[in-house]
């Protein structure tokens, strides 16, 4: 289950997110292994950036903690490469286009391949500009994950036709963060995608409770959770591995 496709072949996929280097890379390594053992189907590894425009306060603060601790993109790749044999599920990175450009797009994708990372998620690259990354992604066999939002409307079918790996369905307008209620018609979004492609659809932004995960997985192929996990990391620090893994198990169980 180290590629994206296989993550959706055994029921609904649970996709947790963590900010690499928060509180430190040693803890992140333990989290990645632990979440894999606890039922994660794909893990999103957030590469910290000083201006994460799609993120709410919880992940913004995690990025700042990570950067303040001296985390770099190279250090993240080195850590992932070292522990990759212990991780049973697929891995994706989530970051912004600026860190990729600064690192070097071709070099970034080459290192993803070297480290066993199957996909990249870059929220600030619109469909019309995806060639800035897709050429290097295709060269190294990395899936460039497309995002759709409740306001995408007529663009959804266009995006879905060329999407790779899975479609990231943004559940709510605004930035990431825990939401008490998700009012978007997820079924409608997923239906538009499925009318042109059989690519899996995973829903993120705002999902935090087992009840939300259960309801969303009735329509979607997967559920993505970030802020709720990052809040646990912030609360428990280096002792966060058990609370996070318990949470991952609870969310995964609610979806099946």
N, C-alpha and C positions, 0 to 999 in steps of 0.2 A: 504493500500500500504506500509506496513512496512516490507515486505520480498522482496527478490531479484526478484523472479519470477514475482510477480504482477507488478513490475516496468516497465515491457516490454509488458504488456497486453493491454495497451491503447495507442498504437502508439509508435513513436520513443522516447527513453528515453534520457533525458538530465541529465548528471552526473557532477556537479561541485565539485571542490576540494578546501578546505581551510586548512591552517596550524593552528592547534589548539594552542591558546595562543599568536597569532600574531594579533594585538599588545598586547592583554590580553584576558583572558578566558571569561570575561564579554562580550567583543565584539564578540568573537567567538560564544557564546551562542545566541546572537541577530542575527548573520549571519545565523546560522543553522535554526532557526525558520523562519527568513525572506526568505531564499532561498527555504525552503519547501513551503511557502505560494506563492512564485513567480513562481512555476512550476517545481522545481527540482524533479526528479523521484528517484534518489539515491544521497546521499551526501557522498563524501569521506572526512573523517576527518583525516588529516595528523598528526601523532604523531611525534613530532620533534626529530631529531637524529643529532648528531654532524658530522657524516660522511655519508650523504645521496648520495650514489654513482650514483643513477639514475637521480639525480636532477641537473638542471642547476643553474645558479647564482641566479635567482629570488627566487626559493624555498630554496636554501641553505641559503640565507640571512634571509628569513622568519624563518627558523629553528633556526638560531642563535639569532634572536630577541626574539623568543618565549622562548628559553632556558635561555637567559639572564634575561628574566622577571620572571624566577622562575617556569616555567611550568614543571609539572611532569606527568607521565602516570596516577598516581592515581588521580591527580587533574582533568585531562581530563575526566576520567571515572565518577568521582563524578559530574562534570558539565553536562555531557551527560545524566546521570541517572535522574538528577533533571529536565531537560527540555524535556526529551523524550516524555512525554504526549502531548506536544505542537507541535510536529513534525509529519507531515502527511506522509512523505515518508520513504523509506528504508535508512539505514545508513550502511556505511562500514568504516573500518579504513585502512589507508595506512601507513605502516612503514617498518622498516627493521628488519632482523632476530635478530640482536644483542639486541635491546631494549626488544624484546619479550623473548629471552632467559634469559636476566638479570632479567626481571620481574618475570619470571616463566611461561613457555608455558601454562601449565594447568590453572594456576591462571589467565593468560591473557584472555584465551578463556572463562573462567567462568565469568569474569567481562564483557566481550562483551555480553554474553547472558543476564546477569543481567541488563545491560544498554540498551538492545534492539538494539544492533548492530548485523546485520545479516551476515556480511562478512568481511574477512580480505584480504588485498592485500599486498604481500611481494615481491618486485621486485628482491631481491637478493637471493631468494631460487629457484634453478632450479628444473625442473620437477623430475629429478632423486633423489632429496633430499627432496621431499615434505612430505614424511612420518614423517620428523622431526616435522611438524606442523599438518599434516592432522589427526593424531590419536586423538589429543586433540580437533581439529575442529569438527570431527565427533562426539565425545563424547558430545559436547555441542550444536550441530546443527548449527555450524558456517560454512558458505561456504568459502572455500579457493579458491580465484580467480586465475586462471591461466593466464599467459601472453604469447603472441606470438609476434614475431618480423618479419620484412621483410626477415630476414635471416634464419628463423626457418625452411623453406622448408619442408623436409620430416618429421620433428618432429611435424608439425602442426596437422596432423591427429592423431598422437599418443597422443598428449596433449589433443586434443579435446575430445577424447573418454572417458577420466576420469574427464573432467572439471566439475566444480560446479558453480552454480549461473549465471555467464556470462563469456565469454572470453574477456580479455583485449587485444585488438589489438594495438600494438605499431606502430604508423603511420610512424615513421622515425627513422633512425639510430641515436645514440647519446643519449644525456640526455634530460630531459624535457625543455621546453622553447617555446616561441612564434616563429612560422615560417611563413614566407610570402607565402610559397608555399609548398604543400605536394605532392610529386611525386610518392609515393608508389601506386601500384595497389591494392587498398583496396578491390575492388570486387573480385580479385583473392584470397586474404587471406581469406575473408569471405566464398568464395565458397569452399575452401579446408576444412574449419571447418564444413560447412553445409553438406558436402558429407558424414560425419560420425556421425554428431550430430545436433539436432535442437536447441542447446543451443544458447542464444542470443550473439551477438558480438557487443562490444562497442569499439570505436576507440579513442585513446588519444595520447598525446605527440605532441605538436605543434599546436593544433587547437585553434583558437582565434577569428575568425570572423564569423558573421552570414552566409556569403557566403560559407565558408569552412564547417560549420556545416550542411548547407542545402545539399551541394554536397556529403559529407560523409554519411549522413543519407539516401541517395538514395541507398547505398549498405549495410550499417551497420544498426544494430538495436538500436544503441545508440551512443552518442558523449560525450567524457570526456574532461573537460577543467580545467586546474589547474593554470598554470603560469599567464594567462591573468587575472584571478580573484585575485591571490596573488599580482599582480602588482597594482591592484586597492586598495587592503588593504594597501599596502605600501604607496601609494600616499595619501590616505585620512585618514589613521589611524583609530581612534575611530569613525570618521564620515563616515566610508566606507559602512555602511549597505545599505543605499539607492542606491548609485552607483552600488554596487554589485547586489542588487536585480533587479535593472533596467536592468543590463546586462544579468542576468539569464532569465528574461522575454523575452528579445530581442532574445537570442539564442534559447530558447525553441520555440518561435513563428516561427523562421526561419526554424525549422525542421518539422513543421506540415503543 
